[in-house]
Amino acid sequence: MYGVKEANAFPRNVILIGFSGTGKTQVGRKVARLLGWEFVDTDEEIERTAGRPVRRIFAEEGEPAFRDRERAQIREGCRGERRVISTGGGAPVDPENRATMLSGGAVVCLDAEPSAIYRRLVEDAGNSVAGRPMLAGSDPLDRITALKEERRASYASAHHTVATDGLTVEEVARRVVKLVGLARCRTEAPP
């Protein structure tokens, strides 16, 4: 369980999955600070190595090329230890990614209601849907609901799920730490 080397050992890594807008990056940063671990955001790493934003990779190379990059980043992230890894919303849909993550650490799915996700994504995009292709179209809330349903089984593969509705980043981070059995290992690093 949790990609550990021996029974009752702590997880090597904490891997956050879930739909866009559930707080994976913010919560991941906080969990990493609480534990004194390294934080890795796979989308940020893909952008850094590609030299351009994810949306441009999608537009210029297509989704399959992006997913190849994502698969490589997840493999690389899970090779290490004492990492909190935040993944893209579609990452667990890929069976190879799921297997890598499940063997690489404790996988925690952050969840939220579609209306909360929509609100967070709009706020994150500065009240504009231009930067979020997912929000384009006549009914983005329906699109979010449908995509969440399509991905439900993939998200359900996580070891744990935390509903983020109505909780602060701090509260969610502390729940994650407790769920994966690292609560007594907290060593909050300076901000």
Order of alpha helices (4+ residues) and beta strands (2+ residues): beta-alpha-beta-alpha-alpha-alpha-beta-alpha-beta-alpha-alpha-beta-alpha
